[in-house]
Amino acid sequence: MEKAKIDYSAEREIVLKQIKERSGIDYEQELENIFNQLQRLGESPNPVKRELRFVPPYFGKDDIKLIIIGQDPTIRNEERRKNITCTLNLDKSGALTSYVKQICEGLGITIDNVFATNIIKYFYTTPPAQTFDVLKKHLPYNLELLNKELELFPEAPVITLGEPVLKLLTNDKAKVRVYWGYDSKTKSCNDNFNFVGSDDNNEIGRVFYPFCHQPSQRKQFYKENLKKYIKYVKDELKS
């Protein structure tokens, strides 16, 4: 028997209304402005799926003690895109939610203390892994909204998920593993962990800690050093 399809549109509208009330940000208007600006750029090798609108952030119900920045919500399965009601699907169980909970647990907080948003909140025709130049071209039009979100929580530490996010906010050569103490000679961790400084010419003007995205967690280097990097972040936040 075919599984009944769930209409998540009503759930998404509730989430959007709650976030607008709590943040004061009119996401519908903000994204409309972004879409209008993007139209002036002309044709793209990876067009925006404007009819799918956008994905609002995840806004934990308790005090926000951590900001998570992702890349964009586009997944390959087009039907599943309609089921996404908030960033990173953190309102639902799954591998990504489990990963975020593991980070939160290591930092001594819960997922209810998280505000998660994507740099780019709308869908592309295909996942933009092979069209990174499109993300770079669209970045300036999305930074204003991202910075409005960050201003809501000036004291909350920021982490990023995935190498493309790190590259967008710093430079094309940036590697998450470098911040995790990767030694190219020994191909192992030297425990020389680091973060992106607020004065490192990054696009958000704030300190942030680069994390690998959840699928990369299966790689041996990240698997072995995840807990150590989380502890490093926790210790840095105490100092």
N, CA, C and O of each residue as an XYZ file, in Angstrom:
956
protein
N       0.843     -1.203      0.000
C       0.000      0.000      0.000
C       0.878      1.252      0.000
O       1.837      1.345      0.766
N       0.546      2.206     -0.858
C       1.330      3.436     -0.937
C       1.110      4.282      0.312
O      -0.019      4.482      0.762
N       2.208      4.768      0.852
C       2.146      5.578      2.065
C       1.478      6.921      1.780
O       1.798      7.592      0.799
N       0.552      7.300      2.647
C      -0.164      8.566      2.451
C       0.797      9.743      2.564
O       1.650      9.771      3.452
N       0.659     10.709      1.667
C       1.507     11.886      1.683
C       1.014     12.885      2.717
O      -0.188     13.079      2.895
N       1.957     13.511      3.387
C       1.619     14.498      4.405
C       1.788     15.895      3.818
O       2.790     16.185      3.164
N       0.820     16.740      4.052
C       0.911     18.125      3.606
C       1.534     18.948      4.731
O       0.909     19.183      5.765
N       2.776     19.380      4.512
C       3.490     20.120      5.547
C       3.302     21.636      5.422
O       3.882     22.389      6.204
N       2.511     22.089      4.465
C       2.382     23.520      4.236
C       1.788     24.249      5.442
O       2.237     25.340      5.795
N       0.769     23.639      6.077
C       0.152     24.276      7.246
C       1.144     24.348      8.406
O       1.218     25.357      9.107
N       1.908     23.265      8.603
C       2.917     23.238      9.667
C       3.973     24.315      9.432
O       4.422     24.979     10.366
N       4.354     24.473      8.179
C       5.358     25.469      7.828
C       4.848     26.882      8.115
O       5.606     27.728      8.589
N       3.591     27.138      7.835
C       3.019     28.458      8.078
C       2.989     28.783      9.565
O       3.207     29.928      9.960
N       2.719     27.780     10.384
C       2.725     27.992     11.839
C       4.128     28.353     12.311
O       4.314     29.279     13.100
N       5.121     27.597     11.810
C       6.521     27.865     12.163
C       6.897     29.283     11.761
O       7.517     30.014     12.533
N       6.520     29.664     10.550
C       6.873     30.985     10.029
C       6.243     32.105     10.853
O       6.885     33.120     11.122
N       5.000     31.920     11.248
C       4.312     32.927     12.050
C       4.975     33.075     13.420
O       5.172     34.189     13.904
N       5.318     31.943     14.039
C       5.958     31.978     15.351
C       7.309     32.681     15.292
O       7.656     33.463     16.177
N       8.066     32.393     14.235
C       9.390     32.995     14.097
C       9.284     34.495     13.862
O      10.086     35.263     14.394
N       8.320     34.914     13.083
C       8.134     36.346     12.838
C       7.791     37.064     14.139
O       8.277     38.165     14.396
N       6.951     36.433     14.957
C       6.564     37.039     16.231
C       7.756     37.155     17.170
O       7.892     38.144     17.890
N       8.627     36.133     17.163
C       9.752     36.106     18.106
C      10.932     36.938     17.625
O      11.651     37.521     18.437
N      11.141     37.001     16.307
C      12.331     37.672     15.782
C      12.061     39.085     15.298
O      12.961     39.924     15.287
N      10.814     39.352     14.893
C      10.502     40.638     14.301
C      10.916     40.744     12.844
O      10.784     41.806     12.236
N      11.413     39.657     12.283
C      11.852     39.646     10.884
C      10.720     39.124     10.003
O      10.174     38.051     10.258
N      10.376     39.874      8.980
C       9.357     39.458      8.021
C      10.058     38.676      6.908
O      10.501     39.249      5.912
N      10.147     37.371      7.095
C      10.892     36.541      6.151
C      10.252     36.537      4.763
O      10.959     36.509      3.756
N       8.954     36.563      4.705
C       8.279     36.587      3.411
C       8.733     37.800      2.595
O       9.057     37.677      1.414
N       8.753     38.958      3.230
C       9.157     40.185      2.536
C      10.648     40.182      2.212
O      11.062     40.588      1.127
N      11.450     39.713      3.179
C      12.897     39.668      2.967
C      13.249     38.782      1.769
O      14.074     39.154      0.934
N      12.622     37.616      1.692
C      12.925     36.703      0.593
C      12.354     37.200     -0.726
O      12.930     36.950     -1.784
N      11.236     37.897     -0.672
C      10.682     38.486     -1.890
C      11.677     39.499     -2.471
O      11.893     39.558     -3.682
N      12.272     40.287     -1.580
C      13.273     41.249     -2.028
C      14.480     40.552     -2.648
O      15.007     40.992     -3.670
N      14.912     39.457     -2.017
C      16.060     38.705     -2.545
C      15.730     38.118     -3.909
O      16.533     38.209     -4.838
N      14.550     37.516     -4.032
C      14.147     36.933     -5.319
C      14.126     37.997     -6.423
O      14.566     37.745     -7.545
N      13.619     39.167     -6.099
C      13.550     40.241     -7.086
C      14.949     40.677     -7.525
O      15.173     40.972     -8.699
N      15.882     40.716     -6.579
C      17.263     41.079     -6.912
C      17.911     40.012     -7.789
O      18.640     40.328     -8.729
N      17.640     38.750     -7.474
C      18.242     37.662     -8.243
C      17.743     37.657     -9.688
O      18.479     37.288    -10.603
N      16.506     38.063     -9.883
C      15.943     38.097    -11.234
C      16.752     39.014    -12.146
O      16.866     38.768    -13.347
N      17.305     40.059    -11.570
C      18.065     41.023    -12.368
C      19.406     40.454    -12.826
O      20.053     41.021    -13.707
N      19.824     39.338    -12.231
C      21.093     38.731    -12.615
C      20.987     37.966    -13.923
O      22.007     37.631    -14.527
N      19.783     37.688    -14.364
C      19.601     36.937    -15.606
C      19.599     35.436    -15.374
O      19.462     34.981    -14.238
N      19.749     34.670    -16.439
C      19.675     33.215    -16.358
C      20.829     32.644    -15.533
O      21.943     33.168    -15.539
N      20.529     31.556    -14.826
C      21.522     30.887    -13.987
C      21.703     29.453    -14.454
O      20.743     28.838    -14.916
N      22.925     28.893    -14.345
C      23.119     27.480    -14.692
C      22.416     26.531    -13.720
O      22.264     25.342    -14.000
N      21.993     27.067    -12.580
C      21.242     26.281    -11.605
C      20.100     27.160    -11.084
O      20.231     27.783    -10.030
N      18.985     27.213    -11.814
C      17.912     28.149    -11.475
C      17.292     27.911    -10.092
O      17.250     26.787     -9.592
N      16.822     28.993     -9.503
C      16.114     28.929     -8.223
C      14.707     28.375     -8.460
O      14.036     28.747     -9.423
N      14.273     27.483     -7.568
C      12.906     26.957     -7.620
C      12.021     27.858     -6.758
O      11.649     27.507     -5.638
N      11.699     29.011     -7.301
C      10.991     30.019     -6.524
C       9.620     29.539     -6.063
O       9.138     29.971     -5.016
N       8.996     28.669     -6.812
C       7.661     28.198     -6.451
C       7.652     27.423     -5.127
O       6.600     27.264     -4.508
N       8.823     26.944     -4.696
C       8.907     26.241     -3.412
C       9.123     27.206     -2.248
O       9.220     26.795     -1.092
N       9.195     28.496     -2.576
C       9.368     29.554     -1.573
C      10.701     29.386     -0.840
O      11.750     29.366     -1.483
N      10.684     29.267      0.481
C      11.958     29.202      1.205
C      11.759     28.431      2.503
O      10.637     28.090      2.876
N      12.859     28.167      3.177
C      12.817     27.419      4.438
C      13.149     28.355      5.595
O      14.234     28.937      5.613
N      12.249     28.517      6.557
C      12.521     29.386      7.711
C      13.534     28.745      8.656
O      13.762     27.537      8.587
N      14.141     29.535      9.534
C      15.110     28.988     10.487
C      14.459     28.111     11.544
O      13.242     28.122     11.725
N      15.303     27.349     12.237
C      14.861     26.614     13.419
C      15.112     27.528     14.618
O      16.219     28.038     14.792
N      14.105     27.727     15.427
C      14.182     28.657     16.558
C      13.849     27.881     17.825
O      12.677     27.646     18.120
N      14.873     27.480     18.574
C      14.654     26.727     19.805
C      13.764     27.468     20.779
O      13.738     28.699     20.788
N      13.036     26.731     21.597
C      12.035     27.352     22.474
C      12.622     27.957     23.743
O      11.936     28.701     24.445
N      13.895     27.646     24.049
C      14.532     28.210     25.241
C      15.506     29.328     24.838
O      15.565     29.712     23.670
N      16.265     29.844     25.808
C      17.241     30.885     25.504
C      18.215     30.397     24.440
O      18.706     29.270     24.516
N      18.495     31.236     23.452
C      19.394     30.840     22.367
C      20.841     30.982     22.826
O      21.307     32.072     23.158
N      21.538     29.846     22.834
C      22.930     29.814     23.283
C      23.881     29.315     22.201
O      25.081     29.167     22.433
N      23.334     29.059     21.027
C      24.165     28.606     19.914
C      23.470     28.930     18.590
O      22.275     28.681     18.429
N      24.229     29.486     17.650
C      23.742     29.727     16.296
C      24.437     28.749     15.357
O      25.659     28.603     15.394
N      23.657     28.086     14.523
C      24.206     27.167     13.537
C      23.881     27.707     12.151
O      22.730     28.032     11.857
N      24.894     27.802     11.304
C      24.698     28.286      9.935
C      24.966     27.147      8.955
O      26.052     26.568      8.937
N      23.965     26.839      8.150
C      24.111     25.850      7.096
C      24.211     26.517      5.742
O      24.270     27.743      5.649
N      24.231     25.715      4.694
C      24.428     26.227      3.334
C      23.104     26.601      2.668
O      22.783     27.783      2.544
N      22.348     25.611      2.246
C      21.054     25.829      1.596
C      20.239     24.556      1.756
O      20.802     23.505      2.061
N      18.925     24.622      1.560
C      18.085     23.453      1.877
C      17.914     22.437      0.754
O      17.223     21.434      0.936
N      18.529     22.676     -0.405
C      18.243     21.832     -1.563
C      18.744     20.403     -1.377
O      19.934     20.181     -1.153
N      17.839     19.441     -1.471
C      18.196     18.030     -1.474
C      17.787     17.448     -2.817
O      16.951     18.018     -3.519
N      18.373     16.322     -3.172
C      18.163     15.769     -4.516
C      16.723     15.318     -4.734
O      16.166     15.515     -5.814
N      16.119     14.713     -3.713
C      14.748     14.225     -3.836
C      13.780     15.417     -3.804
O      13.554     16.018     -2.754
N      13.223     15.744     -4.955
C      12.381     16.935     -5.052
C      11.116     16.844     -4.212
O      10.662     17.847     -3.660
N      10.546     15.654     -4.111
C       9.315     15.494     -3.333
C       9.571     15.777     -1.864
O       8.721     16.355     -1.186
N      10.723     15.379     -1.367
C      11.050     15.589      0.048
C      11.283     17.055      0.378
O      11.192     17.450      1.541
N      11.579     17.851     -0.615
C      11.793     19.281     -0.366
C      10.538     19.928      0.216
O      10.625     20.863      1.012
N       9.381     19.428     -0.184
C       8.113     19.996      0.291
C       7.878     19.696      1.775
O       7.043     20.334      2.416
N       8.620     18.718      2.318
C       8.415     18.318      3.709
C       9.279     19.099      4.694
O       9.143     18.944      5.907
N      10.165     19.935      4.168
C      11.072     20.680      5.039
C      10.362     21.916      5.574
O      10.005     22.813      4.811
N      10.163     21.960      6.873
C       9.456     23.088      7.479
C      10.380     24.044      8.215
O       9.971     25.156      8.551
N      11.626     23.634      8.472
C      12.591     24.538      9.093
C      14.007     24.078      8.762
O      14.218     22.952      8.310
N      14.945     24.941      8.989
C      16.345     24.688      8.636
C      16.873     23.408      9.275
O      16.657     23.141     10.457
N      17.579     22.620      8.447
C      18.227     21.377      8.851
C      17.242     20.318      9.335
O      17.647     19.285      9.869
N      15.958     20.574      9.149
C      14.931     19.627      9.600
C      15.064     19.312     11.088
O      14.817     18.184     11.513
N      15.451     20.301     11.867
C      15.716     20.056     13.289
C      14.453     19.851     14.113
O      14.526     19.523     15.297
N      13.302     20.042     13.492
C      12.049     19.750     14.191
C      11.638     18.293     14.013
O      10.583     17.878     14.492
N      12.470     17.521     13.326
C      12.177     16.104     13.074
C      13.394     15.255     13.446
O      14.525     15.742     13.430
N      13.159     14.005     13.774
C      14.272     13.109     14.083
C      14.991     12.735     12.799
O      14.401     12.752     11.719
N      16.262     12.397     12.921
C      17.049     12.022     11.754
C      18.526     12.131     12.067
O      18.913     12.559     13.155
N      19.354     11.738     11.098
C      20.797     11.728     11.318
C      21.349     13.126     11.594
O      22.227     13.293     12.441
N      20.836     14.130     10.881
C      21.335     15.490     11.068
C      20.938     16.046     12.430
O      21.737     16.708     13.092
N      19.711     15.780     12.845
C      19.275     16.213     14.178
C      20.101     15.539     15.260
O      20.478     16.179     16.241
N      20.387     14.249     15.091
C      21.216     13.522     16.064
C      22.612     14.127     16.149
O      23.186     14.242     17.232
N      23.148     14.508     15.001
C      24.475     15.118     14.959
C      24.479     16.451     15.711
O      25.379     16.719     16.506
N      23.474     17.277     15.455
C      23.382     18.570     16.145
C      23.201     18.359     17.647
O      23.778     19.091     18.452
N      22.412     17.374     18.022
C      22.220     17.084     19.451
C      23.531     16.648     20.098
O      23.794     16.978     21.255
N      24.354     15.907     19.354
C      25.652     15.485     19.886
C      26.550     16.696     20.142
O      27.241     16.759     21.159
N      26.534     17.649     19.219
C      27.305     18.875     19.410
C      26.787     19.640     20.621
O      27.567     20.106     21.452
N      25.465     19.767     20.716
C      24.854     20.493     21.832
C      25.199     19.841     23.172
O      25.550     20.524     24.134
N      25.097     18.534     23.219
C      25.397     17.813     24.464
C      26.839     18.078     24.896
O      27.111     18.283     26.079
N      27.761     18.073     23.928
C      29.159     18.339     24.247
C      29.390     19.751     24.755
O      30.322     19.995     25.521
N      28.543     20.684     24.331
C      28.667     22.079     24.758
C      27.866     22.367     26.025
O      27.916     23.475     26.558
N      27.132     21.370     26.503
C      26.367     21.539     27.733
C      25.046     22.259     27.549
O      24.542     22.880     28.484
N      24.475     22.181     26.343
C      23.181     22.793     26.071
C      22.283     21.746     25.415
O      22.674     20.588     25.271
N      21.079     22.159     25.020
C      20.183     21.250     24.304
C      19.805     21.881     22.968
O      20.121     23.042     22.705
N      19.139     21.116     22.148
C      18.715     21.628     20.843
C      17.689     22.756     20.993
O      17.485     23.531     20.059
N      17.043     22.854     22.160
C      16.108     23.952     22.407
C      16.829     25.286     22.594
O      16.191     26.338     22.632
N      18.167     25.243     22.712
C      18.964     26.458     22.832
C      19.566     26.901     21.498
O      20.425     27.781     21.454
N      19.099     26.274     20.406
C      19.705     26.495     19.093
C      18.842     27.384     18.203
O      17.621     27.241     18.149
N      19.504     28.299     17.511
C      18.912     29.003     16.372
C      19.706     28.558     15.157
O      20.910     28.803     15.081
N      19.048     27.908     14.208
C      19.729     27.399     13.015
C      19.150     28.041     11.768
O      17.933     28.099     11.592
N      20.021     28.515     10.915
C      19.582     29.143      9.679
C      20.541     28.773      8.559
O      21.671     28.361      8.824
N      20.111     28.913      7.322
C      20.980     28.715      6.169
C      21.401     30.060      5.603
O      20.654     31.035      5.681
N      22.592     30.109      5.036
C      23.004     31.326      4.328
C      21.996     31.615      3.229
O      21.541     32.747      3.062
N      21.659     30.575      2.487
C      20.696     30.686      1.397
C      19.479     29.847      1.750
O      19.598     28.642      1.973
N      18.325     30.467      1.802
C      17.147     29.821      2.377
C      16.181     29.247      1.347
O      15.157     28.667      1.707
N      16.502     29.405      0.086
C      15.608     28.927     -0.971
C      16.222     27.722     -1.688
O      17.389     27.386     -1.487
N      15.406     27.085     -2.525
C      15.819     25.877     -3.227
C      16.354     26.191     -4.623
O      15.900     27.115     -5.298
N      17.326     25.395     -5.023
C      17.800     25.422     -6.405
C      17.202     24.232     -7.156
O      16.630     23.327     -6.551
N      17.341     24.247     -8.455
C      16.825     23.146     -9.264
C      17.522     21.845     -8.892
O      16.875     20.807     -8.754
N      18.830     21.899     -8.732
C      19.598     20.736     -8.292
C      20.492     21.163     -7.135
O      20.819     22.344     -7.024
N      20.900     20.230     -6.269
C      21.831     20.599     -5.197
C      23.065     21.275     -5.787
O      23.664     20.749     -6.724
N      23.452     22.430     -5.255
C      24.472     23.253     -5.919
C      25.918     22.848     -5.663
O      26.810     23.693     -5.735
N      26.168     21.579     -5.368
C      27.538     21.130     -5.124
C      28.439     21.387     -6.330
O      29.618     21.706     -6.178
N      27.871     21.246     -7.529
C      28.663     21.438     -8.747
C      28.526     22.846     -9.317
O      29.104     23.152    -10.360
N      27.772     23.697     -8.646
C      27.596     25.076     -9.133
C      27.897     26.059     -8.006
O      27.100     26.948     -7.703
N      29.061     25.878     -7.396
C      29.446     26.725     -6.268
C      29.523     28.194     -6.682
O      29.293     29.091     -5.870
N      29.848     28.429     -7.955
C      29.913     29.807     -8.442
C      28.559     30.505     -8.344
O      28.490     31.723     -8.179
N      27.469     29.711     -8.448
C      26.128     30.282     -8.303
C      25.913     30.739     -6.861
O      25.379     31.822     -6.620
N      26.329     29.913     -5.912
C      26.217     30.294     -4.498
C      26.999     31.580     -4.230
O      26.508     32.480     -3.548
N      28.208     31.661     -4.766
C      29.034     32.855     -4.557
C      28.375     34.097     -5.169
O      28.423     35.185     -4.594
N      27.771     33.918     -6.323
C      27.123     35.038     -6.990
C      25.901     35.512     -6.210
O      25.581     36.700     -6.206
N      25.218     34.572     -5.546
C      24.008     34.911     -4.795
C      24.301     35.363     -3.363
O      23.436     35.931     -2.697
N      25.509     35.112     -2.902
C      25.848     35.406     -1.510
C      25.561     36.844     -1.092
O      24.927     37.042     -0.055
N      25.992     37.862     -1.843
C      25.771     39.240     -1.382
C      24.310     39.586     -1.150
O      23.997     40.428     -0.308
N      23.417     38.947     -1.885
C      21.991     39.251     -1.767
C      21.360     38.574     -0.547
O      20.237     38.898     -0.160
N      22.081     37.649      0.041
C      21.564     36.916      1.198
C      22.232     37.315      2.513
O      21.727     36.996      3.589
N      23.352     38.005      2.427
C      24.090     38.351      3.645
C      23.341     39.325      4.543
O      23.433     39.234      5.767
N      22.604     40.252      3.950
C      21.894     41.241      4.768
C      20.890     40.563      5.695
O      20.799     40.906      6.874
N      20.139     39.604      5.167
C      19.176     38.886      5.997
C      19.890     38.034      7.035
O      19.472     37.985      8.192
N      20.966     37.360      6.632
C      21.721     36.546      7.584
C      22.236     37.399      8.743
O      22.151     36.991      9.902
N      22.760     38.561      8.438
C      23.285     39.423      9.504
C      22.179     39.977     10.400
O      22.406     40.215     11.586
N      20.996     40.182      9.847
C      19.859     40.582     10.688
C      19.554     39.479     11.703
O      19.254     39.761     12.863
N      19.631     38.238     11.265
C      19.387     37.115     12.169
C      20.461     37.052     13.251
O      20.152     36.864     14.428
N      21.719     37.208     12.853
C      22.815     37.130     13.816
C      22.727     38.239     14.856
O      23.107     38.045     16.011
N      22.224     39.401     14.444
C      22.099     40.528     15.380
C      21.086     40.258     16.487
O      21.099     40.926     17.521
N      20.210     39.282     16.273
C      19.225     38.938     17.311
C      19.898     38.355     18.543
O      19.380     38.461     19.654
N      21.067     37.732     18.334
C      21.741     37.020     19.425
C      23.226     37.398     19.425
O      24.073     36.588     19.048
N      23.537     38.615     19.845
C      24.924     39.100     19.757
C      25.911     38.336     20.628
O      27.114     38.365     20.366
N      25.422     37.652     21.663
C      26.319     36.937     22.573
C      26.424     35.450     22.268
O      27.273     34.764     22.837
N      25.594     34.951     21.397
C      25.584     33.506     21.119
C      26.748     33.121     20.214
O      26.987     33.784     19.205
N      27.479     32.056     20.559
C      28.544     31.575     19.671
C      27.960     31.032     18.378
O      26.804     30.611     18.333
N      28.771     31.046     17.329
C      28.330     30.625     16.008
C      29.169     29.451     15.519
O      30.396     29.475     15.617
N      28.507     28.423     14.992
C      29.217     27.354     14.310
C      28.649     27.236     12.895
O      27.495     27.587     12.648
N      29.460     26.746     11.987
C      29.005     26.504     10.621
C      29.065     25.016     10.331
O      29.867     24.290     10.919
N      28.216     24.570      9.427
C      28.182     23.153      9.054
C      28.566     22.993      7.591
O      27.851     23.449      6.699
N      29.692     22.346      7.351
C      30.079     22.028      5.983
C      31.126     22.960      5.404
O      31.208     24.133      5.767
N      31.921     22.418      4.498
C      32.998     23.198      3.881
C      32.499     24.307      2.958
O      33.088     25.388      2.952
N      31.431     24.086      2.171
C      30.955     25.186      1.324
C      30.583     26.442      2.122
O      30.827     27.560      1.667
N      29.997     26.262      3.300
C      29.651     27.420      4.135
C      30.921     28.157      4.552
O      30.996     29.384      4.482
N      31.915     27.385      4.985
C      33.195     27.983      5.383
C      33.809     28.758      4.224
O      34.303     29.869      4.415
N      33.782     28.188      3.036
C      34.340     28.859      1.860
C      33.566     30.133      1.521
O      34.165     31.158      1.194
N      32.245     30.069      1.599
C      31.433     31.247      1.295
C      31.730     32.397      2.255
O      31.757     33.561      1.854
N      31.953     32.063      3.518
C      32.149     33.105      4.523
C      33.604     33.542      4.661
O      33.884     34.552      5.307
N      34.545     32.787      4.056
C      35.964     33.166      4.152
C      36.595     33.235      2.760
O      36.638     34.303      2.148
N      37.084     32.096      2.260
C      37.710     32.087      0.941
C      37.634     30.691      0.331
O      37.358     29.710      1.022
N      37.882     30.622     -0.966
C      37.700     29.379     -1.716
C      38.633     28.252     -1.278
O      38.352     27.082     -1.539
N      39.729     28.587     -0.622
C      40.720     27.575     -0.255
C      40.537     27.047      1.165
O      41.276     26.159      1.592
N      39.579     27.572      1.888
C      39.380     27.179      3.283
C      38.974     25.712      3.400
O      38.190     25.204      2.598
N      39.522     25.040      4.417
C      39.230     23.633      4.688
C      38.857     23.465      6.153
O      39.561     23.954      7.036
N      37.756     22.777      6.412
C      37.338     22.538      7.797
C      38.433     21.809      8.559
O      38.721     22.142      9.708
N      39.043     20.818      7.924
C      40.031     19.982      8.632
C      41.222     20.787      9.146
O      41.844     20.406     10.137
N      41.543     21.893      8.482
C      42.657     22.734      8.937
C      42.349     23.298     10.326
O      43.231     23.377     11.181
N      41.096     23.686     10.540
C      40.687     24.222     11.847
C      40.594     23.124     12.897
O      40.541     23.394     14.097
N      40.574     21.885     12.426
C      40.529     20.738     13.336
C      41.915     20.141     13.562
O      42.032     19.009     14.032
N      42.952     20.881     13.235
C      44.304     20.432     13.521
C      44.852     19.373     12.589
O      45.681     18.557     12.994
N      44.402     19.376     11.348
C      44.887     18.367     10.404
C      46.329     18.649     10.008
O      46.662     19.754      9.579
N      47.186     17.633     10.157
C      48.585     17.728      9.778
C      48.764     17.021      8.440
O      48.617     15.801      8.358
N      49.079     17.778      7.394
C      49.170     17.196      6.056
C      50.322     16.197      5.920
O      50.293     15.332      5.045
N      51.330     16.314      6.777
C      52.467     15.389      6.700
C      52.122     14.038      7.297
O      52.414     12.996      6.709
N      51.502     14.059      8.462
C      51.161     12.795      9.134
C      49.749     12.325      8.799
O      49.365     11.193      9.094
N      48.971     13.239      8.165
C      47.567     12.968      7.834
C      46.762     12.567      9.081
O      45.892     11.698      9.041
N      47.089     13.229     10.165
C      46.404     12.989     11.439
C      46.221     14.322     12.155
O      46.626     15.368     11.650
N      45.618     14.276     13.316
C      45.328     15.492     14.074
C      46.485     15.831     15.005
O      46.972     14.976     15.745
N      46.921     17.097     14.959
C      47.982     17.539     15.863
C      47.433     18.319     17.055
O      48.196     18.901     17.827
N      46.122     18.330     17.202
C      45.422     19.006     18.308
C      45.599     20.530     18.291
O      45.296     21.201     19.277
N      46.082     21.064     17.189
C      46.233     22.514     17.068
C      44.942     23.087     16.479
O      44.904     23.515     15.326
N      43.889     23.085     17.296
C      42.571     23.511     16.836
C      42.506     25.034     16.707
O      43.300     25.762     17.302
N      41.540     25.487     15.916
C      41.434     26.926     15.697
C      39.994     27.291     15.319
O      39.138     26.420     15.167
N      39.749     28.587     15.173
C      38.437     29.092     14.770
C      38.650     30.238     13.793
O      39.778     30.692     13.599
N      37.582     30.700     13.187
C      37.659     31.863     12.301
C      37.419     33.109     13.142
O      36.363     33.253     13.758
N      38.390     34.000     13.168
C      38.294     35.181     14.008
C      37.412     36.267     13.405
O      37.177     36.295     12.197
N      36.934     37.145     14.250
C      36.070     38.242     13.782
C      36.831     39.216     12.900
O      36.230     39.926     12.094
N      38.163     39.254     13.049
C      38.982     40.163     12.242
C      39.688     39.430     11.103
O      40.648     39.942     10.528
N      39.206     38.225     10.780
C      39.825     37.427      9.723
C      39.187     37.671      8.357
O      39.227     36.809      7.479
N      38.606     38.839      8.192
C      37.990     39.197      6.917
C      36.880     38.219      6.520
O      36.729     37.885      5.344
N      36.103     37.763      7.516
C      34.980     36.880      7.182
C      33.714     37.712      6.970
O      33.624     38.857      7.412
N      32.750     37.115      6.292
C      31.585     37.852      5.805
C      30.581     38.244      6.885
O      29.726     39.098      6.651
N      30.674     37.630      8.069
C      29.703     37.961      9.109
C      30.307     38.797     10.235
O      29.591     39.261     11.122
N      31.621     38.986     10.199
C      32.261     39.841     11.188
C      32.170     39.322     12.603
O      32.215     40.102     13.554
N      32.043     38.013     12.758
C      31.966     37.386     14.081
C      32.838     36.154     14.108
O      33.097     35.531     13.079
N      33.283     35.813     15.294
C      33.979     34.540     15.487
C      33.033     33.402     15.152
O      31.864     33.432     15.536
N      33.527     32.400     14.438
C      32.733     31.185     14.284
C      33.635     29.958     14.197
O      34.813     30.047     13.850
N      33.043     28.814     14.524
C      33.759     27.547     14.607
C      33.280     26.633     13.485
O      32.103     26.274     13.450
N      34.156     26.253     12.579
C      33.737     25.418     11.442
C      33.616     23.942     11.831
O      34.559     23.346     12.352
N      32.458     23.376     11.573
C      32.220     21.950     11.753
C      32.010     21.305     10.387
O      31.560     21.950      9.439
N      32.342     20.033     10.309
C      32.008     19.294      9.090
C      30.497     19.079      9.040
O      29.820     19.113     10.068
N      29.979     18.859      7.833
C      28.560     18.526      7.725
C      28.378     17.073      8.161
O      29.336     16.300      8.192
N      27.156     16.716      8.493
C      26.876     15.392      9.066
C      27.389     14.227      8.207
O      27.977     13.303      8.769
N      27.203     14.217      6.880
C      27.711     13.084      6.102
C      29.226     12.901      6.204
O      29.717     11.774      6.140
N      29.973     14.004      6.362
C      31.436     13.921      6.472
C      31.878     13.323      7.795
O      33.035     12.931      7.949
N      30.968     13.252      8.743
C      31.278     12.680     10.050
C      31.701     11.224      9.932
O      32.356     10.687     10.825
N      31.323     10.585      8.826
C      31.700      9.179      8.624
C      33.169      9.023      8.241
O      33.734      7.936      8.363
N      33.784     10.107      7.778
C      35.203     10.038      7.428
C      36.033      9.850      8.692
O      35.736     10.434      9.734
N      37.058      9.042      8.592
C      37.819      8.637      9.765
C      38.363      9.824     10.554
O      38.283      9.834     11.783
N      38.913     10.822      9.868
C      39.513     11.962     10.567
C      38.479     12.690     11.419
O      38.742     13.001     12.581
N      37.313     12.964     10.856
C      36.290     13.682     11.600
C      35.675     12.813     12.691
O      35.353     13.296     13.776
N      35.519     11.545     12.395
C      34.964     10.617     13.380
C      35.848     10.570     14.624
O      35.353     10.552     15.751
N      37.163     10.550     14.404
C      38.112     10.437     15.524
C      38.241     11.730     16.322
O      38.604     11.697     17.498
N      37.949     12.866     15.698
C      38.260     14.143     16.348
C      37.063     15.029     16.660
O      37.231     16.147     17.147
N      35.861     14.543     16.385
C      34.670     15.349     16.651
C      34.569     15.744     18.119
O      34.407     16.923     18.432
N      34.662     14.788     19.006
C      34.513     15.089     20.435
C      35.604     16.037     20.920
O      35.357     16.892     21.771
N      36.820     15.885     20.373
C      37.921     16.757     20.784
C      37.683     18.189     20.322
O      37.977     19.140     21.046
N      37.144     18.338     19.099
C      36.890     19.697     18.619
C      35.738     20.340     19.393
O      35.776     21.536     19.683
N      34.728     19.561     19.723
C      33.620     20.095     20.535
C      34.146     20.569     21.883
O      33.769     21.638     22.362
N      35.020     19.771     22.496
C      35.608     20.161     23.793
C      36.439     21.431     23.639
O      36.421     22.306     24.505
N      37.158     21.521     22.541
C      37.940     22.735     22.280
C      37.025     23.961     22.220
O      37.323     24.995     22.820
N      35.910     23.838     21.493
C      34.962     24.952     21.389
C      34.415     25.307     22.774
O      34.339     26.480     23.139
N      34.043     24.300     23.523
C      33.495     24.540     24.873
C      34.513     25.270     25.744
O      34.160     26.210     26.457
N      35.769     24.845     25.691
C      36.807     25.483     26.495
C      37.044     26.917     26.040
O      37.267     27.799     26.870
N      36.998     27.163     24.724
C      37.180     28.508     24.210
C      36.066     29.430     24.682
O      36.313     30.596     24.989
N      34.843     28.918     24.741
C      33.709     29.740     25.145
C      33.777     30.098     26.634
O      33.208     31.100     27.069
N      34.479     29.267     27.404
C      34.635     29.543     28.839
C      35.683     30.603     29.082
O      35.611     31.341     30.064
N      36.664     30.683     28.188
C      37.807     31.567     28.423
C      37.487     33.035     28.124
O      38.351     33.899     28.274
